[in-house]
Amino acid sequence: MVILKHAGLTVFLVGIAAAIGLVYWSGIDSVGEAVTGVGWGMLGVVAIRAVTVAVAGVGWWQIFAAENRPTLRTCIVLRFIREGGNVLLTQVGGDLLGARLLAVRDSPGPLAVASIIVDVLLQAATQFLFAGVGIALLVAMGASEALAEGAAIGVGIAALLIAGFYVAQRDPGHRMVRWGIGRLIGDRKWRLLGTVDAVYEALTNIYASRANPVTSGITHLIGWIIGVAEVLIVFAFMDNPVGLGEAFVIESLLHAIRGAAFAIPSALGAQEGGLILLCAIFGIPPGEAIALSLVKRAADLAIGGPSLVWWQILEWRRLIPQMSPTRPHYRGSADNDRRDR
């Protein structure tokens, strides 16, 4: 555990150093001028980010069957908290928070965990499709074969990982997990295996209704596409507008790079380096590419910071009922939401 903690800190520090180094290499003055040029466009980027997170919350809500579906408001609010945790804590920290908060607020624990697992898979799968379209556009724009082949290889590896993640959620994965737990804890396994079985049962029920995951996937894909507007807004305000196809390539492949750099907190350094390479394809100078990255990180803070504060408020309301006498605990909140609905 200590080794993992030190490794995580080391990766974080290396990422910060890489990001600072890229800013310095790109020219601090040019980066500053580009960021200043965005000006009020920052509000537009934050608004688009809020819309994409809300759309992702709708996609999560659509996974549930009608008889055990949380309120739409609950899923959207918790999706903002998940986003804050993922971009400001760790890449998976927000999803763990979301599962826990949903379990104590509105859903049985196994169903909450299963919904997060399926939602993460659908986000990854639709992100793969999003990147695939981006590569197709890159080829259509006449990119070098070596560049297109490299991007295609990366997306192909991602496809294999996504397929493996899906198989892990089905019967073969269930058997492997049970076998692994049995080898680790022997006779004490019954309680933990009961929880694992309940999660896999919830997964089976979710996938039994094929319409719900498909609808959710379509919603997530729409969310990824809406995010292209961030790139359009930033470069338009920097007086260096790009076309829709160029913005699509930059945004889609940037998310692919961030996904590949999941072990690095907030993809520090990886996002900046990736944007320099992607923007260079279209003749965009490094200073403006770094500015785009900084604006996106500012949007991370603008959305993630308040979301994490709201998470703390929810925790205090649960731990200190006196702070909210009419809503003594999460279950009550859920009941009130249902009555409102």
Backbone torsions as a table, in degrees:
resi	resn	phi	psi	omega
1	MET	NA	-42.3	178.7
2	VAL	-63.2	-41.2	179.4
3	ILE	-62.0	-43.5	179.3
4	LEU	-63.1	-39.6	-179.9
5	LYS	-63.6	-44.9	178.7
6	HIS	-65.9	-37.5	178.6
7	ALA	-63.6	-42.8	178.7
8	GLY	-62.4	-41.3	178.7
9	LEU	-65.5	-40.1	179.6
10	THR	-62.7	-45.9	179.0
11	VAL	-61.2	-41.4	179.6
12	PHE	-61.5	-46.2	-179.4
13	LEU	-66.3	-39.3	177.4
14	VAL	-63.4	-40.5	178.7
15	GLY	-62.9	-44.0	178.0
16	ILE	-61.6	-45.1	-179.8
17	ALA	-61.2	-41.3	179.4
18	ALA	-64.6	-42.1	-179.8
19	ALA	-64.1	-45.0	179.2
20	ILE	-63.2	-42.0	179.7
21	GLY	-61.6	-39.7	179.4
22	LEU	-68.7	-36.8	176.3
23	VAL	-62.8	-45.7	179.7
24	TYR	-62.8	-43.6	-179.5
25	TRP	-63.7	-36.9	-178.6
26	SER	-74.6	-16.3	-178.6
27	GLY	100.8	108.4	-175.5
28	ILE	-59.8	-40.6	-178.3
29	ASP	-64.9	-43.6	-178.7
30	SER	-67.0	-38.0	177.2
31	VAL	-64.7	-44.0	179.9
32	GLY	-61.9	-42.6	178.6
33	GLU	-63.3	-40.2	-179.3
34	ALA	-66.5	-43.0	179.1
35	VAL	-64.1	-43.2	178.9
36	THR	-61.7	-35.3	179.7
37	GLY	-63.8	-28.1	179.4
38	VAL	-64.1	-40.8	174.7
39	GLY	49.8	-124.9	-177.5
40	TRP	-66.4	-12.4	176.0
41	GLY	-60.9	-21.8	177.8
42	MET	-57.7	-38.4	179.0
43	LEU	-63.1	-37.3	177.6
44	GLY	-65.1	-40.3	179.2
45	VAL	-64.8	-43.7	178.9
46	VAL	-62.9	-40.3	179.4
47	ALA	-63.7	-43.4	178.2
48	ILE	-63.1	-41.7	179.2
49	ARG	-61.9	-40.9	178.4
50	ALA	-62.3	-39.8	178.8
51	VAL	-64.1	-44.9	-177.8
52	THR	-65.1	-37.1	178.2
53	VAL	-67.7	-41.4	178.0
54	ALA	-63.4	-40.2	177.4
55	VAL	-62.2	-40.8	177.1
56	ALA	-62.2	-35.6	176.4
57	GLY	-64.3	-38.8	176.2
58	VAL	-63.4	-42.2	178.5
59	GLY	-60.4	-40.4	176.9
60	TRP	-63.8	-44.8	-179.3
61	TRP	-60.1	-36.1	-176.9
62	GLN	-69.8	-16.1	179.8
63	ILE	-66.4	-34.4	-172.9
64	PHE	-74.2	147.3	171.7
65	ALA	-71.4	153.7	-174.0
66	ALA	-58.2	-35.0	-174.5
67	GLU	-74.6	-19.3	179.2
68	ASN	-130.2	28.9	-177.2
69	ARG	-83.6	129.5	173.1
70	PRO	-66.1	172.2	176.4
71	THR	-70.1	153.0	178.1
72	LEU	-61.4	-39.4	179.5
73	ARG	-59.5	-42.6	179.8
74	THR	-60.2	-47.3	-177.8
75	CYS	-64.8	-38.4	-179.7
76	ILE	-68.7	-45.5	179.5
77	VAL	-61.2	-46.6	-179.6
78	LEU	-69.0	-27.2	177.0
79	ARG	-68.9	-33.9	173.9
80	PHE	-64.7	-40.0	177.9
81	ILE	-65.8	-40.9	175.5
82	ARG	-58.8	-43.1	179.9
83	GLU	-61.7	-45.1	179.0
84	GLY	-60.7	-42.8	178.8
85	GLY	-66.1	-39.1	-177.5
86	ASN	-69.8	-37.1	-175.9
87	VAL	-91.6	-22.2	-176.3
88	LEU	-112.3	-16.3	179.0
89	LEU	-110.1	-89.2	175.2
90	THR	-134.4	165.7	-175.3
91	GLN	-64.2	-23.8	179.6
92	VAL	-115.0	-6.4	-176.8
93	GLY	-60.1	-39.1	-179.6
94	GLY	-66.3	-36.2	179.1
95	ASP	-67.1	-37.8	176.2
96	LEU	-64.6	-40.6	176.0
97	LEU	-60.9	-43.8	-178.8
98	GLY	-61.2	-42.4	179.2
99	ALA	-63.1	-44.0	-178.1
100	ARG	-65.5	-46.7	-177.9
101	LEU	-65.8	-38.3	178.1
102	LEU	-66.3	-37.1	-179.1
103	ALA	-66.3	-38.1	-178.4
104	VAL	-87.4	-10.2	-176.3
105	ARG	-104.1	-46.5	-164.5
106	ASP	-144.5	-8.2	-172.8
107	SER	-145.1	154.8	172.2
108	PRO	-59.8	145.9	-177.3
109	GLY	-52.9	-50.8	-179.5
110	PRO	-59.6	-39.1	179.1
111	LEU	-68.0	-39.5	178.8
112	ALA	-60.9	-46.3	179.9
113	VAL	-64.2	-45.7	-179.3
114	ALA	-61.1	-39.6	-179.2
115	SER	-64.6	-37.9	177.9
116	ILE	-65.9	-43.4	-179.4
117	ILE	-60.0	-46.8	-180.0
118	VAL	-66.8	-39.9	-179.4
119	ASP	-63.3	-42.7	177.8
120	VAL	-62.6	-41.3	178.0
121	LEU	-62.0	-45.2	-178.5
122	LEU	-65.7	-37.3	176.4
123	GLN	-63.8	-42.9	179.7
124	ALA	-65.5	-42.1	-178.4
125	ALA	-65.8	-43.1	179.7
126	THR	-72.1	-31.0	173.9
127	GLN	-64.8	-36.1	175.2
128	PHE	-61.9	-45.0	177.5
129	LEU	-63.9	-40.8	178.3
130	PHE	-59.2	-46.8	178.6
131	ALA	-66.4	-36.2	178.7
132	GLY	-61.3	-42.0	176.6
133	VAL	-65.0	-38.8	178.3
134	GLY	-61.0	-41.2	178.1
135	ILE	-65.8	-40.9	178.4
136	ALA	-60.7	-41.5	177.8
137	LEU	-66.0	-38.0	179.5
138	LEU	-61.7	-42.6	178.0
139	VAL	-65.5	-42.3	-179.6
140	ALA	-63.6	-27.2	179.6
141	MET	-83.5	0.2	175.7
142	GLY	87.2	27.7	177.7
143	ALA	-66.1	157.6	-179.9
144	SER	-61.7	147.1	-179.0
145	GLU	-61.7	-38.0	-178.9
146	ALA	-62.2	-41.9	179.6
147	LEU	-65.6	-45.9	-179.4
148	ALA	-64.8	-39.8	179.3
149	GLU	-65.8	-40.1	177.8
150	GLY	-62.0	-43.8	178.8
151	ALA	-64.6	-40.3	-179.8
152	ALA	-65.3	-38.2	178.1
153	ILE	-63.3	-44.1	178.7
154	GLY	-60.5	-43.6	179.2
155	VAL	-67.3	-36.1	177.7
156	GLY	-63.0	-41.6	176.5
157	ILE	-62.3	-41.5	178.2
158	ALA	-61.3	-38.1	179.2
159	ALA	-62.1	-40.8	178.4
160	LEU	-64.1	-41.4	179.8
161	LEU	-65.2	-40.2	178.8
162	ILE	-63.8	-43.3	178.4
163	ALA	-61.6	-41.5	178.2
164	GLY	-63.7	-37.9	178.4
165	PHE	-64.6	-38.1	178.2
166	TYR	-67.2	-45.7	179.6
167	VAL	-59.6	-36.3	-180.0
168	ALA	-63.8	-20.5	-179.7
169	GLN	-90.4	-6.7	-177.8
170	ARG	-102.0	-169.5	-174.4
171	ASP	-56.2	-44.0	178.6
172	PRO	-58.4	-41.0	177.9
173	GLY	-66.4	-38.5	178.6
174	HIS	-60.8	-44.9	180.0
175	ARG	-64.8	-39.5	180.0
176	MET	-66.4	-40.3	179.4
177	VAL	-65.0	-44.5	178.7
178	ARG	-61.5	-41.7	179.2
179	TRP	-63.9	-43.7	-179.5
180	GLY	-64.2	-41.9	179.3
181	ILE	-66.0	-40.6	178.6
182	GLY	-60.4	-38.6	179.3
183	ARG	-70.8	-30.1	-175.6
184	LEU	-82.0	-42.8	-172.0
185	ILE	-120.9	5.0	169.9
186	GLY	52.7	-122.4	-172.4
187	ASP	-70.2	-15.5	-179.0
188	ARG	-87.5	11.0	-168.7
189	LYS	-76.4	-18.0	-166.9
190	TRP	-59.4	-40.3	-176.0
191	ARG	-70.3	-46.2	-179.9
192	LEU	-66.7	-39.2	179.1
193	LEU	-64.9	-32.7	176.9
194	GLY	-62.9	-39.8	177.4
195	THR	-67.1	-43.7	178.7
196	VAL	-60.7	-44.7	179.4
197	ASP	-60.6	-38.9	-179.5
198	ALA	-66.3	-39.0	178.0
199	VAL	-65.0	-44.7	-179.9
200	TYR	-67.5	-32.6	175.0
201	GLU	-64.2	-40.9	177.6
202	ALA	-64.9	-39.5	176.8
203	LEU	-61.3	-43.6	179.2
204	THR	-60.4	-41.4	-179.9
205	ASN	-66.2	-37.4	179.3
206	ILE	-65.5	-46.4	-177.9
207	TYR	-73.3	-18.6	178.9
208	ALA	-64.0	-32.1	176.8
209	SER	-96.4	90.1	-173.3
210	ARG	-64.3	-28.8	-177.3
211	ALA	-62.6	-38.3	-176.9
212	ASN	-64.9	-51.4	177.3
213	PRO	-61.3	-36.2	180.0
214	VAL	-66.0	-46.1	178.4
215	THR	-60.7	-42.8	178.6
216	SER	-61.9	-42.9	179.5
217	GLY	-61.2	-41.2	178.4
218	ILE	-62.2	-42.4	179.1
219	THR	-62.6	-43.4	178.8
220	HIS	-63.1	-39.4	179.3
221	LEU	-63.5	-39.9	176.6
222	ILE	-60.9	-40.1	178.6
223	GLY	-61.4	-43.2	177.6
224	TRP	-60.1	-42.4	-177.6
225	ILE	-66.2	-40.1	178.0
226	ILE	-58.5	-34.7	-178.7
227	GLY	-62.5	-18.0	177.6
228	VAL	-59.9	-26.9	-178.8
229	ALA	-62.1	-26.3	178.0
230	GLU	-59.0	-46.1	-179.3
231	VAL	-65.8	-43.3	179.6
232	LEU	-59.9	-43.3	-178.1
233	ILE	-65.8	-46.9	-175.8
234	VAL	-60.6	-49.9	-176.8
235	PHE	-72.2	-29.4	176.1
236	ALA	-64.5	-42.2	179.9
237	PHE	-74.0	-20.9	175.2
238	MET	-86.7	9.0	180.0
239	ASP	59.0	32.0	174.7
240	ASN	-137.6	62.1	-173.2
241	PRO	-61.6	145.5	176.8
242	VAL	-116.2	161.1	178.8
243	GLY	-77.5	166.6	-179.2
244	LEU	-61.7	-41.6	179.4
245	GLY	-62.6	-43.0	179.2
246	GLU	-64.0	-43.2	179.2
247	ALA	-63.3	-38.4	179.6
248	PHE	-62.7	-45.0	179.9
249	VAL	-61.9	-47.0	-177.9
250	ILE	-62.2	-48.5	-176.6
251	GLU	-67.4	-44.1	-176.0
252	SER	-67.7	-44.0	-178.4
253	LEU	-76.3	-25.1	173.7
254	LEU	-62.8	-43.8	179.1
255	HIS	-64.6	-34.6	176.7
256	ALA	-64.4	-40.1	178.2
257	ILE	-65.8	-43.9	178.7
258	ARG	-62.5	-38.1	177.8
259	GLY	-64.5	-39.0	178.8
260	ALA	-68.9	-26.1	-178.6
261	ALA	-98.8	33.2	-175.2
262	PHE	-60.8	-25.1	-178.4
263	ALA	-75.9	-13.8	-179.4
264	ILE	-96.8	122.2	179.5
265	PRO	-53.4	124.9	179.7
266	SER	58.1	16.5	-179.2
267	ALA	53.2	37.7	-178.8
268	LEU	-58.5	131.3	-178.6
269	GLY	84.4	-46.1	-179.9
270	ALA	-66.1	-42.3	179.4
271	GLN	-64.4	-43.9	-178.3
272	GLU	-65.4	-47.0	178.9
273	GLY	-63.6	-40.5	179.0
274	GLY	-62.7	-41.5	-179.5
275	LEU	-68.2	-35.9	176.6
276	ILE	-60.1	-44.2	-179.4
277	LEU	-68.1	-44.9	-177.9
278	LEU	-66.0	-44.0	-178.8
279	CYS	-68.4	-31.0	179.6
280	ALA	-62.0	-29.0	178.7
281	ILE	-57.9	-33.5	-176.4
282	PHE	-106.2	18.1	176.0
283	GLY	73.9	19.1	178.9
284	ILE	-86.1	127.5	-175.9
285	PRO	-65.7	154.9	-178.4
286	PRO	-57.0	-37.2	-179.3
287	GLY	-59.3	-40.7	179.4
288	GLU	-73.7	-32.6	176.6
289	ALA	-64.4	-43.8	178.2
290	ILE	-65.7	-37.3	177.7
291	ALA	-61.3	-41.2	176.6
292	LEU	-59.1	-43.7	179.1
293	SER	-61.9	-43.5	-179.2
294	LEU	-65.6	-38.1	177.6
295	VAL	-64.9	-41.7	177.5
296	LYS	-63.1	-38.9	178.6
297	ARG	-68.8	-34.6	175.4
298	ALA	-63.5	-38.2	176.3
299	ALA	-65.7	-36.3	174.9
300	ASP	-55.9	-46.2	-178.9
301	LEU	-68.0	-41.5	-177.1
302	ALA	-64.7	-34.3	179.1
303	ILE	-89.9	-44.8	-174.2
304	GLY	-72.7	-38.5	-178.3
305	GLY	-58.9	-57.9	177.9
306	PRO	-60.0	-32.3	179.8
307	SER	-64.7	-42.0	178.5
308	LEU	-69.5	-33.5	174.6
309	VAL	-62.9	-41.9	178.7
310	TRP	-64.5	-35.4	175.3
311	TRP	-58.2	-45.7	179.5
312	GLN	-63.6	-37.2	177.7
313	ILE	-63.3	-42.8	178.1
314	LEU	-62.1	-40.3	179.2
315	GLU	-63.8	-43.2	179.9
316	TRP	-67.2	-35.7	177.3
317	ARG	-64.7	-32.3	178.8
318	ARG	-77.0	-38.6	-175.8
319	LEU	-81.9	-28.2	-178.5
320	ILE	-125.8	84.6	-175.6
321	PRO	-57.0	-27.3	-178.2
322	GLN	-61.1	-22.6	-179.6
323	MET	-70.0	-22.2	179.9
324	SER	-143.2	77.6	-172.2
325	PRO	-61.8	-27.3	-179.4
326	THR	-85.4	-11.0	-180.0
327	ARG	-133.0	71.9	-169.4
328	PRO	-64.4	-25.3	178.7
329	HIS	-158.9	174.8	-173.4
330	TYR	-61.2	-38.5	-178.2
331	ARG	-61.0	-38.7	176.7
332	GLY	-62.2	-40.1	178.6
333	SER	-60.5	-41.7	-179.6
334	ALA	-64.1	-41.0	-180.0
335	ASP	-63.7	-41.1	178.4
336	ASN	-62.7	-40.8	179.0
337	ASP	-61.2	-40.6	-179.5
338	ARG	-65.6	-39.0	178.9
339	ARG	-65.3	-39.2	179.0
340	ASP	-62.7	-37.8	-178.1
341	ARG	-70.6	NA	NA
